[in-house]
Structures are given as structure tokens and as C-alpha cells.
Amino acid sequence: MQIGPMQIGVFAKTFPGDVPRAVFTACRDAGFHTVQYNMACSGLGSLPPEIPAETARQVGSAAAETGMHVAAISATYNMIDPDLDQRAAGRRAFAMIAERAADMGADMLTVCSGSMDPHDKWRRHPANDEAQSWTEMCREFEIICDLAEQHDILIGVEPEPANIVSSAAKAAQLLQEFSGSRLRIIFDAANILENVAPEHHRRTIDRALTLLGPAIALAHAKDRHKDGAVAPAGSGIIDWHHVLGGLSGIGFTGPLIAHGMSADEAPGVASFLTDQMARL
């Protein structure tokens, strides 16, 4: 049973399989109510060049049949990839997923701002901080914002320490430059708190929520161990009562999507987050 206004969900690809109904059933049975979908769960890979219409409709039907909700679909590519062919391929996949999103029951695609690292979009590169990199990234956002308008969807951007939009402040700058657009923010406390001393955690979360509050459309729930390694929510150093209380305090009522865990760990995470919501 859902407790509180936030919808407790999960990365669908936490669970193995490429049959949407089976994946949704596993998510539901683990205690979740909504998902961030990944096209790999339909056997196509995360960034497919083509999505048959029937494949998209199967996702929407499977969600309805299992009582699940598709909060968003991953369309994450390296938006600043130095390999222009790779960047273009990612953009085409974004466009394909955007075209099929309505059939899958989703109104948001998730992206990251990317990194200048030529091999890994999750690895920091010194050129990420250059003005030219920001300008190129914004050109890419202009393109996908036009696609979002065309297909009536939102774009969820997640601040990632290794990416160009590396912090809450950079995310606020992006929102200002794209005021009135379909860009929204994915709030991930573990990202916001990366490399932040524990005594500054609460203040850092509060500042981020103040900067980004109205634009937050989806939240992620993963944790971190003391050494910085990703951990399942509830097993690390994050003060979830403070984070969830802060989200609730700004009026956030959207999906809270768990990840950073195995399928075996997922039911425990769902139970933990449900309990935390009840404590609010």
C-alpha cells in the first residue's frame, strides 16, 4: 500500500528479463508502485535505433495489466560526446523513445548532461568545466527540447558530479537558461551529497531543494557508504528522514525511484522507503 503522496518506485532494469509483463510483475511483487522504464526490459537495449509500435504498446498494456505506472523512460546518452557520430546516435534514440513514449504510458524521458570523457559518460573530465562544453551541451538540449515539445513530454535532467551539470547550482543555471521549457530536475540525494562531509549533509540538501524545488519532477533513492560506494537506500550514510521530509516540505508529490541495489535487495528497500514515508 502506498504511504504518503510520493509514489515509491524502482528502476525496472533492477529485475532481469526482457518481457515487460514479467518485469512489471517482479517490480510490483517487490513492493513498488511505479517504475523508471528502460528499453532493455523490452529486449531492445537502452538506446534502440528503432522501437516497433507494437513493442511500445506492449509496455503500456503490461503496465496496465499489472497495476503499475511508468513514471519515466530512460533515454540517457552522452549529450556532449566528443564522438559526434555517437552523440547523433544517442539523439536519434532519444527521438525514437520520445515518439513511442505515449504508447508506453510515460510523459517523461530521463537524460544526463554528459561528460567530455570519450569513453565513459559517468567519468569526470577537466573539459567539462570549460565554457565551450556548456555551450555545446545547451545546443544539444535545444534539440531535444524541440523533440519534447513535438511529442508532449518532459525531460528529466539529473545533476551528476561527473557530468557538466554537476551540482544543484549548475542545474539551476540550466533551468534559468531554458526558462519555460520542458526541462525538469531529477533529485538524487546521493549525487548531491557526493564528496560532502557528513556534518554538511543537511545544509547541502536544504540548499539544493531551495534552488530546485519547483522544478523537481522525480526523485531517486540510492545511498552511499562512507567510502563513497553506491548502496541500497537505507544501508548507507544518507539521512532519509531529512531528505524525504525536505521533499515533502517543498510539496513534491512525484515518483521516488529506488536503484543502486540488486533484485534480491529490492523488497527490503521498498519496505524501508514505505516505512520512512509513514514516519513523515
MOBEL-V221693 format. One record per pair of residues at least 24 apart in sequence whose C-alpha atoms are under 10 Angstrom apart, sorted by sequence separation. I is the first residue (numbers start at 1). J is the second residue. D is the distance in whole Angstrom. If there is no record, write none. Layout:
i: <I/I>
j: <J/J>
d: <D/D>
This chain:
i: <8/9/10/11/12/13/14/16/17/18/19/73/113/167/168/7/8/9/10/11/12/13/16/17/18/73/113/166/167/187/219/233/7/8/9/10/11/12/13/15/17/18/155/156/157/158/159/166/167/186/187/232/233/7/8/9/10/11/12/13/14/18/46/47/48/113/137/154/155/156/157/158/159/160/167/185/232/233/7/12/13/35/46/47/73/113/137/154/155/156/157/158/159/160/184/185/187/198/219/231/232/233/2/12/13/34/46/47/72/153/154/155/156/157/158/159/162/185/186/187/191/197/230/231/232/244/248/1/2/46/47/111/134/152/153/154/155/156/157/158/159/160/161/184/185/186/187/188/189/190/193/194/230/231/232/1/2/46/70/73/133/134/154/155/156/160/161/184/185/186/187/188/189/190/191/193/195/216/229/230/231/245/1/37/72/73/79/80/81/86/149/159/160/161/183/184/185/186/187/188/189/190/191/195/196/233/240/241/244/245/248/13/33/34/35/36/37/72/73/75/76/77/78/79/80/81/82/83/141/145/148/149/158/159/161/182/183/184/185/186/187/188/189/190/191/195/213/219/232/233/240/244/33/34/35/36/37/38/39/40/70/71/72/73/74/75/76/77/78/79/80/81/82/83/128/129/130/148/158/160/161/183/184/185/186/187/188/189/190/194/209/213/216/218/219/232/234/235/242/245/20/24/28/33/34/35/36/37/38/39/69/70/71/72/73/74/75/76/77/78/79/80/81/82/83/128/129/146/147/148/188/189/190/193/194/216/217/218/219/220/221/222/223/233/234/241/244/245/20/32/33/34/35/36/37/38/39/69/70/71/72/73/74/75/76/77/78/79/80/81/82/83/124/126/128/129/138/142/145/146/168/172/201/202/206/210/213/214/216/217/218/219/220/221/222/223/224/232/233/240/241/244/21/25/29/32/33/34/35/36/37/38/69/70/71/72/73/74/75/76/77/78/79/80/81/82/123/124/125/127/128/129/137/141/145/168/171/175/201/202/205/206/209/213/214/215/216/217/218/219/220/221/222/223/232/233/234/235/240/20/21/24/25/28/33/34/35/36/37/38/70/71/72/73/74/76/78/80/81/122/123/124/125/126/128/144/145/169/173/190/201/205/209/212/213/214/216/217/218/219/220/221/222/223/234/241/242/19/20/21/23/24/27/28/78/81/109/122/123/124/125/138/142/144/168/169/172/191/198/213/217/218/219/220/221/222/233/234/241/19/20/21/22/23/24/25/26/28/49/64/78/81/108/122/123/124/134/138/168/171/172/175/190/198/202/206/209/210/220/233/20/21/24/25/27/48/49/56/60/63/64/78/80/107/121/122/167/168/171/172/190/198/201/202/205/206/209/20/21/24/25/47/48/49/50/51/59/60/61/62/63/78/79/120/121/124/141/168/169/201/205/234/19/20/21/23/24/25/47/49/50/56/57/60/61/78/112/168/169/172/190/21/22/24/47/48/49/52/56/57/59/60/61/77/78/107/108/109/110/111/112/113/168/171/193/202/21/24/47/48/49/50/51/55/56/57/58/59/60/76/107/108/109/110/111/112/113/114/115/117/193/24/47/48/49/50/51/53/54/56/57/58/59/60/98/107/108/109/110/111/112/113/114/116/117/190/21/46/47/49/50/53/56/57/59/106/107/108/109/110/111/112/113/115/116/190/222/48/49/51/52/55/56/57/80/95/99/106/107/108/109/110/111/112/114/115/116/190/221/47/48/51/54/55/56/91/95/98/99/102/113/114/115/189/47/50/53/94/98/101/102/113/114/115/189/46/53/82/96/99/100/101/102/112/113/114/115/189/88/91/92/95/98/99/101/112/113/114/221/80/87/91/94/95/98/99/112/113/80/94/98/99/112/189/80/81/95/98/188/189/80/81/91/95/98/79/80/98/12/39/79/80/113/158/9/38/78/79/80/156/157/9/79/80/156/157/158/187/9/10/11/12/79/156/157/158/7/9/11/79/155/156/158/11/154/156/7/79/37/188/37/186/187/188/36/186/188/186/36/37/36/37/110/36/108/109/110/111/112/108/110/111/108/110/75/76/72/75/76/72/73/74/76/72/73/80/72/79/80/78/79/110/108/108/71/72/71/36/71/72/36/71/70/71/72/69/71/11/9/10/7/8/9/10/6/7/8/9/6/8/36/35/36/34/35/36/33/34/35/36/33/34/35/36/32/33/32/32/30/30/32/30/31/32/27/30/31/26/30/31/32/33/6/29/30/31/32/27/28/30/31/32/26/27/30/31/6/26/30/32/6/32/5/27/31/4/14/6/10/12/14/5/6/7/8/9/10/11/12/13/14/16/5/6/7/8/9/10/11/12/14/15/16/5/6/7/8/9/10/11/14/15/4/5/6/7/8/9/10/11/13/14/15/5/6/7/8/9/10/11/13/14/6/10/12/14/15/14/10/10/10/8/9/8/8/9/8/8/7/6/8/3/4/7/3/6/2/3/4/5/1/3/4/3/4/2/3/4/2/3/4/3>
j: <32/33/34/35/36/37/38/40/41/42/43/97/137/191/192/32/33/34/35/36/37/38/41/42/43/98/138/191/192/212/244/258/33/34/35/36/37/38/39/41/43/44/181/182/183/184/185/192/193/212/213/258/259/34/35/36/37/38/39/40/41/45/73/74/75/140/164/181/182/183/184/185/186/187/194/212/259/260/35/40/41/63/74/75/101/141/165/182/183/184/185/186/187/188/212/213/215/226/247/259/260/261/31/41/42/63/75/76/101/182/183/184/185/186/187/188/191/214/215/216/220/226/259/260/261/273/277/31/32/76/77/141/164/182/183/184/185/186/187/188/189/190/191/214/215/216/217/218/219/220/223/224/260/261/262/32/33/77/101/104/164/165/185/186/187/191/192/215/216/217/218/219/220/221/222/224/226/247/260/261/262/276/33/69/104/105/111/112/113/118/181/191/192/193/215/216/217/218/219/220/221/222/223/227/228/265/272/273/276/277/280/46/66/67/68/69/70/105/106/108/109/110/111/112/113/114/115/116/174/178/181/182/191/192/194/215/216/217/218/219/220/221/222/223/224/228/246/252/265/266/273/277/67/68/69/70/71/72/73/74/104/105/106/107/108/109/110/111/112/113/114/115/116/117/162/163/164/182/192/194/195/217/218/219/220/221/222/223/224/228/243/247/250/252/253/266/268/269/276/279/55/59/63/68/69/70/71/72/73/74/104/105/106/107/108/109/110/111/112/113/114/115/116/117/118/163/164/181/182/183/223/224/225/228/229/251/252/253/254/255/256/257/258/268/269/276/279/280/56/68/69/70/71/72/73/74/75/105/106/107/108/109/110/111/112/113/114/115/116/117/118/119/160/162/164/165/174/178/181/182/204/208/237/238/242/246/249/250/252/253/254/255/256/257/258/259/260/268/269/276/277/280/58/62/66/69/70/71/72/73/74/75/106/107/108/109/110/111/112/113/114/115/116/117/118/119/160/161/162/164/165/166/174/178/182/205/208/212/238/239/242/243/246/250/251/252/253/254/255/256/257/258/259/260/269/270/271/272/277/58/59/62/63/66/71/72/73/74/75/76/108/109/110/111/112/114/116/118/119/160/161/162/163/164/166/182/183/207/211/228/239/243/247/250/251/252/254/255/256/257/258/259/260/261/272/279/280/58/59/60/62/63/66/67/117/120/148/161/162/163/164/177/181/183/207/208/211/230/237/252/256/257/258/259/260/261/272/273/280/59/60/61/62/63/64/65/66/68/89/104/118/121/148/162/163/164/174/178/208/211/212/215/230/238/242/246/249/250/260/273/61/62/65/66/68/89/90/97/101/104/105/119/121/148/162/163/208/209/212/213/231/239/242/243/246/247/250/62/63/66/67/89/90/91/92/93/101/102/103/104/105/120/121/162/163/166/183/210/211/243/247/276/62/63/64/66/67/68/90/92/93/99/100/103/104/121/155/211/212/215/233/65/66/68/91/92/93/96/100/101/103/104/105/121/122/151/152/153/154/155/156/157/212/215/237/246/66/69/92/93/94/95/96/100/101/102/103/104/105/121/152/153/154/155/156/157/158/159/160/162/238/70/93/94/95/96/97/99/100/102/103/104/105/106/144/153/154/155/156/157/158/159/160/162/163/236/68/93/94/96/97/100/103/104/106/153/154/155/156/157/158/159/160/162/163/237/269/96/97/99/100/103/104/105/128/143/147/154/155/156/157/158/159/160/162/163/164/238/269/96/97/100/103/104/105/140/144/147/148/151/162/163/164/238/97/100/103/144/148/151/152/163/164/165/239/97/104/133/147/150/151/152/153/163/164/165/166/240/140/143/144/147/150/151/153/164/165/166/273/133/140/144/147/148/151/152/165/166/134/148/152/153/166/243/135/136/150/153/243/244/136/137/147/151/154/136/137/155/70/97/137/138/171/216/68/97/137/138/139/215/216/69/139/140/216/217/218/247/70/71/72/73/140/217/218/219/69/71/73/141/217/218/220/74/217/219/71/144/104/256/106/255/256/257/106/256/258/257/108/109/109/110/183/110/182/183/184/185/186/183/185/186/184/186/155/156/153/156/157/154/155/156/158/155/156/163/156/163/164/163/164/218/217/218/217/218/218/218/254/255/220/255/255/256/257/255/257/220/219/220/218/219/220/221/218/219/220/221/219/221/255/255/256/255/256/257/255/256/257/258/256/257/258/259/256/257/257/258/263/264/266/265/266/267/263/266/267/263/267/268/269/270/244/267/268/269/270/266/267/269/270/271/266/267/270/271/247/267/271/273/248/274/248/270/274/248/258/251/255/257/259/251/252/253/254/255/256/257/258/259/260/262/252/253/254/255/256/257/258/259/261/262/263/253/254/255/256/257/258/259/262/263/253/254/255/256/257/258/259/260/262/263/264/255/256/257/258/259/260/261/263/264/257/261/263/265/266/266/266/269/270/269/270/270/271/273/273/274/274/274/277/273/274/277/274/277/274/275/276/277/274/276/277/277/278/277/278/279/278/279/280/280>
d: <6/5/7/6/6/7/10/10/6/5/7/8/7/8/7/8/6/4/5/5/5/6/8/8/5/9/9/9/7/9/10/7/6/6/5/6/6/7/9/9/8/8/9/9/7/9/8/9/10/10/9/8/8/7/9/7/9/8/9/7/10/10/10/8/9/9/8/9/6/6/6/6/7/10/10/7/7/8/9/9/6/9/7/6/8/9/9/5/5/5/5/5/8/9/9/9/10/9/9/9/5/8/9/7/10/9/7/8/9/7/6/6/5/6/7/8/10/9/9/6/10/10/10/6/5/9/10/8/9/8/8/10/7/9/10/7/8/6/9/7/10/10/6/9/6/6/8/9/8/9/10/8/6/7/8/9/8/9/10/9/8/9/10/9/9/6/8/5/5/6/6/6/7/8/9/9/10/9/10/9/10/9/9/10/10/10/8/10/10/10/9/7/8/9/8/6/6/5/5/5/7/6/9/10/10/10/10/10/8/9/9/10/10/9/8/9/7/9/7/10/8/10/9/7/7/7/9/9/10/9/9/7/9/8/7/10/10/6/7/5/6/7/8/6/9/8/10/9/8/10/8/7/8/5/6/6/8/9/8/10/7/8/6/8/9/6/6/7/7/6/5/7/6/10/8/9/9/7/10/9/9/9/8/8/7/9/8/8/6/7/9/8/10/8/10/8/9/9/10/9/9/9/10/6/5/5/6/6/6/8/10/6/6/7/6/6/6/4/7/7/5/6/6/8/7/7/7/9/10/9/9/10/10/10/10/10/8/9/7/8/6/9/9/9/7/6/10/7/10/8/7/6/6/5/5/5/9/8/5/7/5/5/5/6/6/8/4/8/6/7/6/9/10/10/5/9/8/8/7/9/9/9/10/9/9/9/10/8/7/8/6/6/6/6/6/9/9/9/6/7/8/8/8/9/10/10/9/6/7/5/6/8/8/8/7/5/6/7/9/9/7/7/9/9/6/9/10/8/7/9/9/9/10/9/6/9/10/9/8/8/8/8/7/6/8/10/10/6/5/5/5/4/6/8/7/9/10/10/9/7/8/7/9/7/10/9/8/7/10/10/9/9/7/9/10/9/8/9/9/8/9/4/8/10/9/10/7/9/10/9/8/7/7/10/8/8/8/8/6/6/6/6/5/9/7/8/10/9/6/10/9/6/10/8/9/9/9/9/5/6/9/9/9/10/8/8/6/10/8/8/10/8/9/7/8/8/8/8/7/9/9/8/8/10/10/9/10/7/8/10/9/8/9/6/7/9/9/9/5/9/6/8/8/9/7/7/9/8/10/8/9/5/9/6/8/9/9/9/9/8/9/10/9/9/8/7/9/8/8/10/9/10/10/8/8/9/8/6/7/7/9/9/9/10/9/9/10/8/9/9/8/8/9/10/7/9/9/10/7/10/10/9/9/8/9/10/9/8/7/7/7/10/8/6/8/6/10/7/9/9/9/8/9/7/9/9/5/10/6/9/8/4/9/8/9/9/9/7/9/7/8/7/7/10/10/10/7/9/9/6/9/10/7/9/8/9/8/5/5/10/7/5/6/6/6/6/8/10/10/10/8/10/5/9/9/6/7/10/10/9/5/7/8/8/9/5/4/5/5/5/6/8/9/10/9/10/10/9/7/7/8/7/6/6/10/8/6/6/6/6/7/7/8/7/8/9/9/8/9/9/9/9/5/9/9/10/9/9/9/7/9/8/10/7/8/5/8/7/9/9/8/7/9/9/9/8/8/7/9/8/10/5/6/8/8/10/8/8/7/8/9/6/6/9/10/10/10/10/10/9/9/9/8/7/6/8/10/9/10/9/10/7/9/6/8/9/6/10/9/7/9/8/9/9/6/9/8/9/9/10/9/10/10/7/10/10/10/7/10/10/7/9/10/9/10/9/6/10/9/9/6/9/10/10/9/10/10/9/10/9/9/9/9/8/8/10/9/9/9/10/10/10/6/7/10/9/9/8/9/8/9/7/9/9/9/10/9/10/9/10/9/10/9/9/9/10/10/10/9/9/9/10/10/9/9/10/9/10/10/10/9/9/9/8/9/10/10/10/9/9/10/9/10/9/10/9/8/10/9/9/10/10/9/9/10/9/8/10/9/9/10/7/10/9/10/10/9/9/10/9/10/10/9/9/10/10/10/9/9/9/9/8/10/7/9/7/9/9/7/9/10/8/9/10/10/10/9/9/9/9/9/9/8/8/9/6/6/9/5/9/10/10/9/8/8/9/6/9/10/9/6/9/10/9/7/7/9/10/9/10/8/9/8/10/9/9/9/10/9/10/7/9/7/7/9/6/8/7/10/9/8/10/8/5/6/6/6/5/6/9/7/8/8/5/5/5/5/4/4/6/6/5/9/7/6/6/6/6/6/9/10/6/9/9/6/8/8/9/10/10/9/9/10/10/10/10/9/8/8/10/9/10/8/7/10/10/7/7/9/10/9/9/9/10/6/8/7/8/10/9/8/9/6/6/7/9/6/10/9/9/8/10>
